[in-house]
Structures are given as C-alpha cells and as structure tokens.
C-alpha cells in the first residue's frame, strides 16, 4: 500500500546549511545494558552526506542500520538506552541537543513495514 504524504508543513533548511547535510565523525555506539559488555556495534564510523544525495543503507540483521538511524534522529541515548560517542550533525546541529519538534523538522524514519510505526 502506498501512503501519500504532504511536505507543505516542513520548513526549509537554513541557508547556512550548504555543504554537509549529515556529518558523522568517529561514531561509536553500544548497548551495554543488553549484556553486550564492551562490544561496540558501531565503531569509528565516519561519513558525510550532501543535500540531494541518496544513500542505500543495507546490511545483515543486527549490524547497526537502525541504530545509526536512531543516532541521526537523536533518539539515542535519550529514548533508546545506548552509549554513543563521536560527532553527529544534521543540518549543522547535534540532534541529541534538539527538542522533539526540532528533531522532527530535520529527520524522520520510516520502517520497512509502515503499519508498525511507533507514531
């Protein structure tokens, strides 16, 4: 099933955001509360995305795809208990420092099965 969406309510990004839309530097992420101890799910991840780029994020189950998206959306560590280190910026801002409405203006996640969205 296809769901139509409207972007009329979305504010344009500030004009100062003209180079990197997403910037991740030396990202390390782990879930020490799940009995994984010192195992880092993501370790030393660095990349940038420019405005207009399209990226496919793929990998086996459990490799950290959703965790990376949660970090970009600012859900880790506030809403998902995990330890995160490194720099994450979306539109020049750290999503962990934004309020939920501010984050929602910058980042959204659509799961494989939209029927099971948590919103």
C-alpha positions in Angstrom: 0.0 0.0 0.0 1.3 3.5 -0.8 0.6 6.3 1.6 0.6 9.9 0.2 2.4 12.4 2.2 2.4 16.2 2.2 5.6 18.2 2.8 3.8 21.6 3.0 4.3 21.9 6.7 8.1 21.2 6.6 10.2 24.3 7.0 13.1 24.8 4.5 16.6 24.2 6.0 18.6 27.3 6.9 20.6 28.8 4.0 23.7 28.3 6.1 23.4 24.5 5.5 25.1 24.5 2.1 27.7 21.8 2.3 27.1 18.8 4.5 23.6 17.9 5.4 24.7 15.0 7.5 28.1 14.7 9.1 29.2 11.7 11.3 32.7 11.6 12.7 34.2 8.6 14.6 30.8 7.4 15.8 30.9 4.6 18.3 27.7 3.1 19.7 27.0 0.2 22.0 24.2 -1.2 24.2 25.9 -2.0 27.5 22.6 -2.5 29.2 21.8 -5.5 27.0 24.5 -7.7 28.4 26.9 -7.0 25.5 29.6 -5.6 27.8 32.3 -3.8 25.9 31.2 -4.7 22.4 30.7 -1.7 20.1 28.0 -2.2 17.5 29.3 0.8 15.5 33.0 1.7 15.9 34.8 4.6 14.1 32.0 5.3 11.6 32.7 8.5 9.6 30.8 9.8 6.6 29.1 12.9 5.2 26.0 13.3 3.0 25.4 16.3 0.9 22.0 17.9 0.2 20.3 15.9 -2.6 22.4 12.7 -2.2 20.6 9.4 -1.9 22.1 6.6 0.0 21.1 3.0 0.5 21.8 1.7 4.0 21.9 -2.1 3.9 23.5 -5.0 5.8 22.6 -8.1 7.7 20.2 -8.2 10.7 21.9 -6.8 13.8 24.7 -4.9 12.1 23.6 -1.4 13.3 21.4 0.0 10.5 18.5 1.0 12.8 20.9 2.1 15.5 22.6 4.5 13.1 19.3 5.9 12.1 18.3 6.3 15.7 21.5 8.2 16.3 20.8 10.5 13.3 17.3 11.1 14.6 18.6 12.0 18.1 16.8 9.1 19.7 20.0 7.7 21.2 20.7 8.0 24.1 17.6 9.9 25.2 14.8 7.5 24.1 16.8 4.3 23.3 19.3 3.4 26.1 22.7 3.1 24.5 26.1 4.7 24.8 27.2 6.9 22.0 30.5 8.7 21.3 31.6 10.8 18.4 30.1 13.7 16.4 26.7 13.5 14.8 25.3 16.6 13.0 22.2 17.0 10.9 21.9 20.4 9.1 24.8 21.6 11.3 23.1 20.7 14.6 23.6 17.8 17.0 20.2 16.1 17.1 20.7 15.0 20.7 20.5 18.7 21.7 17.2 19.4 19.9 13.7 19.2 21.2 11.5 16.5 19.7 9.7 19.1 17.4 13.0 20.5 16.2 14.3 17.0 15.5 11.1 16.1 13.6 11.8 19.0 11.3 15.2 17.6 10.3 15.0 13.8 10.5 12.3 11.2 10.0 12.4 7.4 10.0 10.1 5.1 8.0 10.4 1.4 8.9 10.2 -1.5 6.5 6.6 -2.0 7.5 4.8 1.4 7.9 1.9 -0.4 9.5 4.1 -1.0 12.6 5.3 2.6 13.0 5.5 3.6 16.7 3.9 7.0 16.0 
